């Protein structure tokens, strides 16, 4: 069996006999979960771990350890582009907030509801990348920041490569 890809131009699809609709807005209740999953998907970390790292950076900076503080901040920023393949779980949950059945109560959401949807998507054989790409578009600013960080990382790698070449000439 070959995996199916969701058409990004369409706002509905069928999975395991269930018709799903991709919404563009959320109820207040679902937005609470959106906040959780967008951070987890976008940064690859929980809100708590981000807050802890930022507090540690501030503490280090206040102790005159600016370089150590700066390293934490840069590593946190760079986490946007790292281990993207390990974020599918958060991507599926994020998508389940926006992907609904016709008769679904859009003012509620829970893990069991998400798990049923994800099971349908799996049973239909929909490629996980379809949901990953949808999640990327659901997190405001993700692509812009990812592209900037990817560019920064490639610039650093390019600089390191040039340094290695220079050292070889000596």
Rosetta blueprint (number, residue, H / E / L):
1 X L
2 X L
3 X L
4 X E
5 X L
6 X L
7 X L
8 X L
9 X L
10 X L
11 X L
12 X E
13 X E
14 X E
15 X E
16 X L
17 X L
18 X E
19 X E
20 X E
21 X E
22 X E
23 X L
24 X L
25 X L
26 X L
27 X L
28 X H
29 X H
30 X H
31 X H
32 X H
33 X H
34 X H
35 X H
36 X H
37 X H
38 X H
39 X H
40 X H
41 X H
42 X H
43 X H
44 X L
45 X L
46 X L
47 X H
48 X H
49 X H
50 X H
51 X H
52 X H
53 X H
54 X H
55 X H
56 X H
57 X H
58 X H
59 X H
60 X H
61 X H
62 X H
63 X L
64 X L
65 X L
66 X H
67 X H
68 X H
69 X H
70 X H
71 X H
72 X H
73 X H
74 X H
75 X H
76 X H
77 X H
78 X H
79 X H
80 X H
81 X H
82 X L
83 X L
84 X H
85 X H
86 X H
87 X H
88 X H
89 X H
90 X H
91 X H
92 X H
93 X H
94 X H
95 X H
96 X H
97 X H
98 X H
99 X E
100 X E
101 X E
102 X L
103 X L
104 X L
105 X L
106 X L
107 X L
108 X L
109 X L
110 X L
111 X H
112 X H
113 X H
114 X H
115 X H
116 X H
117 X H
118 X H
119 X H
120 X H
121 X H
122 X H
123 X H
124 X H
125 X L
126 X E
127 X L
128 X H
129 X H
130 X H
131 X H
132 X H
133 X H
134 X H
135 X H
136 X H
137 X H
138 X H
139 X L
140 X L
141 X L
142 X H
143 X H
144 X H
145 X H
146 X H
147 X H
148 X H
149 X H
150 X H
151 X H
152 X H
153 X H
154 X H
155 X H
156 X H
157 X H
158 X H
159 X H
160 X H
161 X H
162 X H
163 X H
164 X H
165 X H
166 X H
167 X H
168 X H
169 X H
170 X L
